[in-house]
Amino acid sequence: MGALLSLPLMVIPSASTSSMATRIAYAFILLINSIISWIMLTPFALKKLQHLTLDYMEIRCDGKECTGWVAVHRINFGLGLFHLVLAVMLLGVKSSKNGRAVLQNGFWGPKIILWIALVVMSFFIPEPFFFVYGHYIAFICAMLFLLLGLILLVDLAHSWAELCLQKIDENDSRLWRGLLIGSTVGMYIASLAMTILMYIFFARSGCAMNQAAITINFVVFLIISIVSVQPAIQESNPRAGLAQAAMVTVYCTYLTISAVSMEPDDNQCNPLIRARGTRTATIVLGAIATMATIAYTTTRAATQGIALGSKGGHNYSQLGADDNEHGLVTQQPTSRREMRADALRAAVASGSLPASALDDSDDESDDEDQSKDDERGSTQYNYSLFHIIFFLATTWVATLLTQNLDPDSIDDFAPVGRTYWASWVKIISAWVCYAIYLWTLVAPVLFPDRFDVY
C-alpha cells in the first residue's frame, strides 16, 4: 500500500521553479481523482468500499441516492477542500520569492498526503451532508464553472484576433495574416462540416430535440457572423470581426455535436451507440478522454483568466514585484555575467580586489540558477484564483458523474455524460456562449461612454 501511494510522488517534482510543471502536476492530480471517483460507480468498487469500511458504508439505494453516488461526491469534496485550503493559504502571493509560494510550487509529498487524507476523512462525514452538498452546493458551483469556461472562451477569441491584428499592424507579417485568415476559414469550414454531419446522422424523423438544437445553433451561427461585420459594430470596435465569430462558432457547434452524440438512444436518435461493438472499451476510453479534457480545460481556465485576475502567462503588470517595481530587466545576459566573473578573478589575482569579491560573484551565480524561475518578478497567474477554479472543477466532475444517474443501468462502467441532462447542459452552454459573445459586440454600441467609444 505504501508503494502504491508513493507512485504519484515519483512523477511530480518535489520543488518546481517552472510554473508550467506546477500546472501540469495539479492537472494530473485532478485527472487521477476524477478517474477514481468514476470507478467508484462500479459494483466491484462499491463492494470493495463496503469491505474496506468494515460495512460502515452498506451498498444500498434510496431512490437514486446510492453509495456510489455519495462516494463520488466524497472523493471530489476531498480534493475540492484541498484546493480551498491552498487558496486561502496563498492569498496575496505575487512572486515566487514570497515565502508562501513554495506551497504552490513545492512540498509535493506533503500535499499528496494531505489530498489523500482529506479524501479518506470525507468518508467519515455523515451521508445527509452530501445529499445537501451534491444537490445544491456542488450543482451551483458546477454551473459557475461552466459559465466561467464560456466567458474565458469568448475572451480567448478576442485575444487571439487582437494578437494577430497587432502583429500584422506592427510588421505587416504575411505569416500572421495567413494564420488569421486560415484559422478563420478553417473554423468556419469545420463548423459547416459538423452541422451537415449532425443533420445526416442525428436529425432523422422523430428526433425533434436534435433537429431543434442543430437548427438553432446554425441560425445563431449565421446571426453572430453577420452582426460581427456590421458598420456600427466595426465603428465601436474596429478589431471585431469574423475571426472571433469563427472561434465561438466552432466551439458552440462542437458542444452541440457532442450533445447529440452522447444522448441516450431510447428514441433511436443516436446511431453511434448502436454501432459500437466493444461497449466497455469505448466507455472506458471515452471517460478517460472526458476527464483529461476537463483537467486540461481547468488548467487553462485557471491560468488564462486575464479578466479575472490572472496574467495568462504574460508579465505585463509588475504590481507586487518586490525588486522590479519599474518593470525593468533585472537579469544580466549570461555572457556578460561570465565576463564580469572573469574580470573579478583577474582583479583578485592581481591584488586589486580582496578575495571576498569572489563570494559576491558566487551569489550572482546563484541568481543565474534562479533565473530559470519564471515567476521571480511576478506570478504567471493568481494562485488563489487558480485553486478556486480547480475547486469548481471538482464540483463539475461530481455533477457530471452523478446527475440523473440510473444505478440499474450500470453493469460494469458508467458511461460519462450519456444522459439527457448532460446533453441539454451542453446545448444550453452553446446558447449562453453565443449570448456572451453577442453582448461583447453590442455593449460598446449601446454604452459607448463605458467603453471609451467616441
C-alpha positions in Angstrom: 0.0 0.0 0.0 2.8 2.4 0.8 4.5 1.7 -2.6 1.2 2.5 -4.3 0.7 5.8 -2.5 4.3 6.7 -3.4 3.8 6.4 -7.1 2.4 9.9 -7.6 5.4 11.3 -5.7 7.7 9.8 -8.3 6.1 11.6 -11.3 5.5 15.0 -9.6 8.6 17.2 -9.0 9.4 17.8 -5.3 10.1 21.5 -5.9 9.4 23.2 -9.3 10.7 26.5 -10.5 8.6 26.3 -13.6 5.0 27.4 -13.5 4.2 25.1 -16.3 5.4 22.0 -14.4 3.3 23.1 -11.4 0.2 23.4 -13.5 0.7 20.0 -15.1 1.1 18.5 -11.7 -2.2 19.9 -10.4 -4.0 18.8 -13.6 -2.6 15.3 -13.2 -4.0 15.2 -9.6 -7.4 16.3 -10.9 -7.3 13.6 -13.6 -6.4 10.8 -11.2 -9.1 12.0 -8.7 -11.7 12.1 -11.4 -10.9 8.6 -12.7 -11.0 7.2 -9.2 -14.4 8.8 -8.5 -15.7 7.4 -11.8 -14.6 3.9 -10.8 -16.5 4.3 -7.6 -19.7 3.9 -9.6 -18.9 0.3 -10.5 -20.4 -2.6 -8.4 -16.9 -4.0 -7.9 -15.7 -0.8 -6.4 -18.7 -0.5 -4.2 -18.2 -3.9 -2.8 -14.6 -3.2 -2.1 -15.5 0.1 -0.4 -18.0 -1.7 1.8 -15.3 -4.2 2.8 -12.7 -1.6 3.5 -15.0 0.4 5.7 -16.0 -2.7 7.6 -19.6 -2.5 6.4 -19.8 1.1 7.6 -21.0 2.0 4.1 -23.6 -0.5 3.0 -24.5 -1.0 -0.6 -28.0 0.4 -0.6 -30.1 2.8 -2.7 -32.6 5.4 -1.5 -34.3 6.2 -4.8 -31.3 7.0 -6.9 -29.1 8.1 -4.0 -26.7 5.1 -3.9 -23.5 4.6 -2.1 -21.7 5.1 -5.4 -23.4 8.5 -5.8 -22.3 9.6 -2.4 -18.8 8.1 -2.8 -18.3 10.2 -6.0 -19.2 13.4 -4.1 -17.0 12.4 -1.1 -13.9 11.9 -3.3 -14.4 15.2 -5.2 -15.2 17.0 -2.0 -11.9 15.9 -0.5 -9.9 17.3 -3.5 -12.1 20.4 -3.5 -11.4 21.1 0.1 -7.7 20.6 -0.6 -7.8 23.3 -3.2 -9.8 25.7 -0.9 -7.2 25.3 1.8 -4.4 26.2 -0.6 -6.5 29.1 -2.0 -6.7 30.6 1.5 -3.1 30.0 2.3 -1.9 31.6 -0.9 -3.9 34.8 -0.7 -1.8 37.8 -1.7 1.2 35.9 -3.1 2.6 38.0 -6.0 6.0 36.4 -6.6 7.8 33.1 -6.2 10.2 34.9 -3.8 7.3 35.1 -1.3 7.8 32.5 1.5 4.4 31.1 0.9 5.0 30.5 -2.8 6.7 27.2 -2.1 3.2 25.9 -1.0 2.2 26.3 -4.7 5.3 25.0 -6.4 6.8 22.6 -3.8 6.1 20.3 -0.9 4.5 17.8 -3.3 4.9 14.9 -0.9 3.0 16.6 2.0 0.4 17.9 -0.4 -0.2 14.4 -1.9 -0.6 13.1 1.7 -3.0 16.0 2.5 -5.1 15.3 -0.6 -5.4 11.6 0.3 -6.1 12.3 4.0 -8.9 14.7 3.1 -10.5 12.2 0.7 -10.3 9.5 3.5 -11.7 11.9 6.1 -14.6 12.7 3.8 -15.8 9.1 4.1 -16.5 9.7 7.8 -18.8 12.6 7.2 -22.5 11.6 7.5 -24.3 11.0 4.2 -27.0 13.7 4.8 -24.3 16.3 4.4 -23.5 15.1 0.9 -27.2 14.9 -0.2 -27.4 18.6 0.5 -23.9 19.3 -0.9 -24.4 17.3 -4.0 -27.9 18.6 -4.9 -27.3 22.3 -4.2 -23.7 23.5 -3.5 -21.9 21.2 -5.9 -24.6 21.8 -8.6 -24.4 25.6 -8.3 -20.6 25.6 -8.3 -20.6 23.3 -11.4 -22.8 25.7 -13.3 -20.4 28.6 -12.3 -17.5 26.5 -13.7 -19.3 26.1 -17.0 -20.1 29.8 -17.1 -16.5 30.7 -16.4 -15.3 28.5 -19.2 -17.6 30.2 -21.6 -16.5 33.7 -20.6 -12.9 32.7 -21.0 -13.6 31.2 -24.4 -15.0 34.5 -25.6 -12.1 36.3 -24.1 -9.7 33.9 -25.9 -11.5 34.6 -29.2 -11.0 38.3 -28.9 -7.4 38.0 -27.6 -6.4 35.7 -30.5 -7.8 38.0 -33.1 -6.3 41.1 -31.5 -2.9 39.4 -31.3 -3.0 38.6 -35.0 -4.0 42.1 -35.9 -1.4 43.6 -33.7 1.4 41.5 -35.4 0.0 42.4 -38.8 0.0 46.2 -37.9 3.5 46.1 -36.5 5.3 44.1 -39.1 2.9 43.6 -42.0 3.6 40.0 -41.4 2.4 37.6 -44.1 2.7 34.7 -41.6 0.3 36.3 -39.1 -2.0 37.4 -41.9 -2.1 33.9 -43.2 -2.7 32.5 -39.7 -5.6 34.9 -39.1 -7.3 34.2 -42.5 -6.5 30.5 -42.5 -7.8 29.9 -39.0 -11.0 31.8 -39.6 -11.8 30.0 -42.9 -10.8 26.6 -41.3 -13.0 27.1 -38.3 -16.0 28.1 -40.5 -15.4 25.0 -42.7 -15.3 22.8 -39.6 -18.5 24.3 -38.2 -20.3 23.8 -41.5 -19.0 20.2 -41.8 -20.1 19.4 -38.2 -23.6 20.9 -38.9 -24.0 18.8 -42.1 -22.9 15.6 -40.3 -25.4 16.3 -37.4 -28.3 16.7 -39.9 -27.3 13.5 -41.7 -26.9 11.2 -38.7 -28.8 12.7 -35.7 -31.8 14.6 -37.2 -33.9 11.8 -38.6 -37.7 11.9 -38.4 -38.9 11.7 -34.8 -35.8 13.4 -33.3 -37.3 16.7 -32.6 -34.8 17.6 -29.8 -31.8 17.1 -32.1 -33.5 18.9 -35.0 -34.2 21.9 -32.9 -30.8 22.0 -31.3 -28.9 21.7 -34.6 -31.1 24.3 -36.4 -30.9 26.9 -33.5 -27.2 26.5 -33.5 -26.9 27.0 -37.2 -29.2 30.1 -37.2 -27.3 31.8 -34.3 -24.1 30.8 -36.0 -25.2 32.9 -39.0 -26.5 35.8 -36.9 -23.3 36.4 -34.9 -21.3 36.2 -38.1 -23.4 38.9 -39.8 -23.5 41.1 -36.7 -19.7 40.9 -36.4 -19.2 42.8 -39.6 -21.9 45.4 -39.3 -20.7 49.0 -39.7 -22.0 50.1 -36.2 -20.1 47.2 -34.6 -16.9 47.9 -36.6 -17.1 51.6 -35.6 -17.3 50.8 -31.9 -14.7 48.1 -32.1 -12.6 48.0 -35.3 -10.9 44.8 -34.2 -14.1 42.9 -34.0 -14.8 40.6 -37.0 -15.2 37.1 -38.4 -12.1 35.7 -36.6 -13.7 35.9 -33.2 -17.1 34.8 -34.5 -15.5 31.7 -36.2 -13.8 30.6 -32.9 -17.1 31.0 -31.0 -19.0 29.2 -33.7 -16.7 26.2 -34.0 -16.7 25.7 -30.2 -20.5 26.0 -29.9 -21.0 23.7 -32.8 -18.7 21.2 -31.2 -20.8 21.5 -28.0 -23.9 20.8 -30.0 -22.5 17.7 -31.8 -21.1 16.5 -28.5 -24.6 16.8 -27.0 -26.4 14.9 -29.7 -23.7 12.2 -30.0 -23.7 11.5 -26.2 -27.5 11.5 -25.6 -29.3 8.2 -24.8 -30.6 6.1 -27.7 -34.1 5.4 -26.3 -35.6 7.3 -29.3 -33.3 5.7 -31.9 -31.7 9.1 -32.5 -28.1 8.2 -31.7 -26.6 5.8 -34.2 -23.2 5.9 -32.6 -24.3 3.9 -29.6 -25.9 1.2 -31.8 -22.8 1.0 -33.9 -20.4 0.2 -31.1 -19.2 -3.3 -30.8 -16.8 -3.0 -27.9 -19.0 -1.2 -25.4 -16.8 -1.4 -22.3 -13.6 -0.4 -24.1 -15.4 2.6 -25.7 -16.9 3.7 -22.4 -13.5 3.5 -20.6 -11.7 5.4 -23.3 -14.5 8.0 -23.5 -14.5 8.5 -19.8 -10.7 8.9 -19.6 -10.8 11.3 -22.6 -13.5 13.3 -20.9 -11.6 13.6 -17.6 -8.4 14.5 -19.4 -10.3 17.3 -21.3 -11.7 18.6 -18.0 -8.2 18.6 -16.4 -6.7 20.5 -19.4 -9.6 22.9 -19.6 -9.5 23.7 -15.9 -5.7 24.4 -16.0 -6.2 26.7 -19.0 -9.1 28.5 -17.4 -7.2 28.9 -14.1 -4.2 30.5 -15.7 -5.6 32.3 -18.7 -8.4 34.3 -16.9 -6.9 37.7 -17.7 -10.2 39.4 -17.0 -10.5 37.6 -13.6 -7.1 38.5 -12.3 -4.6 36.0 -13.9 -1.9 37.3 -16.1 -2.3 34.4 -18.5 1.5 33.8 -18.7 2.3 37.5 -19.5 4.2 39.7 -17.1 2.7 42.9 -18.4 1.9 44.1 -14.9 4.6 44.4 -12.3 2.4 45.1 -9.4 3.6 43.3 -6.3 7.1 42.7 -7.7 9.4 43.2 -4.8 12.5 44.1 -6.7 11.1 45.0 -10.1 8.8 47.9 -9.4 9.5 49.7 -12.6 9.2 46.7 -14.9 12.9 46.8 -15.8 15.0 43.8 -16.7 16.9 42.7 -13.6 18.9 39.8 -15.0 22.1 40.4 -17.0 22.8 38.3 -20.1 24.7 35.1 -19.3 27.7 36.1 -21.5 28.0 39.5 -19.7 27.8 37.8 -16.3 30.6 35.4 -17.2 32.8 38.3 -18.5 32.3 40.1 -15.2 33.2 36.9 -13.2 36.4 36.6 -15.3 37.3 40.2 -14.6 36.7 39.7 -10.9 39.0 36.7 -10.8 41.7 38.6 -12.7 41.5 41.5 -10.3 41.7 39.3 -7.3 44.7 37.5 -8.8 46.5 40.9 -9.3 45.7 42.0 -5.8 43.4 44.9 -6.9 40.4 43.4 -5.1 40.1 41.3 -2.0 39.2 37.6 -2.2 35.8 38.3 -0.7 34.7 39.8 -4.1 34.6 36.2 -5.4 32.0 35.4 -2.8 29.7 38.1 -4.2 30.3 36.6 -7.6 29.2 33.2 -6.3 26.0 34.8 -5.0 25.3 36.1 -8.5 25.8 32.7 -10.0 23.1 31.5 -7.6 20.9 34.2 -9.1 21.7 32.7 -12.5 20.4 29.4 -11.4 17.3 31.0 -10.1 16.8 32.8 -13.5 15.1 29.6 -14.6 12.3 30.6 -12.2 9.7 32.3 -14.4 7.9 33.9 -11.5 10.6 35.8 -9.6 9.3 39.2 -10.9 5.6 38.4 -10.6 3.5 35.3 -10.7 2.3 34.0 -14.0 -1.2 33.6 -12.6 -3.2 34.3 -9.5 -2.5 31.3 -7.1 -5.7 31.7 -5.1 -7.9 32.1 -8.2 -6.2 29.0 -9.6 -7.3 26.8 -6.7 -10.8 28.3 -6.6 -11.3 27.3 -10.2 -9.9 23.8 -9.5 -12.5 23.5 -6.7 -15.2 24.5 -9.1 -13.9 21.8 -11.5 -14.2 19.1 -8.8 -17.9 20.0 -8.4 -18.4 19.8 -12.2 -16.8 16.3 -12.3 -19.0 15.1 -9.4 -22.2 16.6 -11.0 -21.4 15.2 -14.4 -20.9 11.7 -13.0 -23.9 11.7 -10.7 -26.6 13.8 -12.3 -29.6 11.7 -13.4 -27.5 8.5 -12.6 -29.5 5.4 -13.0 -27.9 2.6 -10.9 -30.0 -0.1 -12.6 -28.3 0.7 -15.9 -24.7 0.3 -14.6 -23.3 -3.2 -15.4 -19.6 -2.6 -15.3 -18.7 1.0 -16.0 -21.0 4.0 -16.1 -20.9 5.9 -19.4 -19.8 9.5 -18.6 -22.2 12.2 -19.7 -24.7 9.9 -21.5 -27.8 11.4 -20.1 -30.4 13.9 -21.4 -29.3 16.3 -18.6 -25.7 16.3 -19.8 -26.8 16.8 -23.4 -29.0 19.7 -22.5 -26.3 21.3 -20.4 -24.0 21.3 -23.5 -26.7 22.6 -25.8 -27.7 25.5 -23.4 -24.0 26.2 -22.8 -23.6 26.8 -26.5 -26.5 29.2 -26.5 -25.1 31.1 -23.4 -21.7 31.3 -25.2 -23.3 32.8 -28.2 -25.2 35.3 -26.0 -22.0 36.3 -24.1 -20.1 36.9 -27.4 -23.1 38.8 -28.9 -23.1 41.0 -25.8 -19.4 41.8 -26.2 -20.3 43.1 -29.7 -23.3 45.2 -29.0 -22.4 46.5 -25.5 -19.9 49.2 -26.8 -22.6 50.3 -29.2 -25.3 50.6 -26.5 -23.0 52.0 -23.8 -20.2 54.0 -25.7 -19.3 56.0 -22.6 -18.5 53.0 -20.5 -16.2 51.5 -23.3 -14.4 54.8 -24.2 -16.1 54.9 -27.6 -16.4 58.4 -29.1 
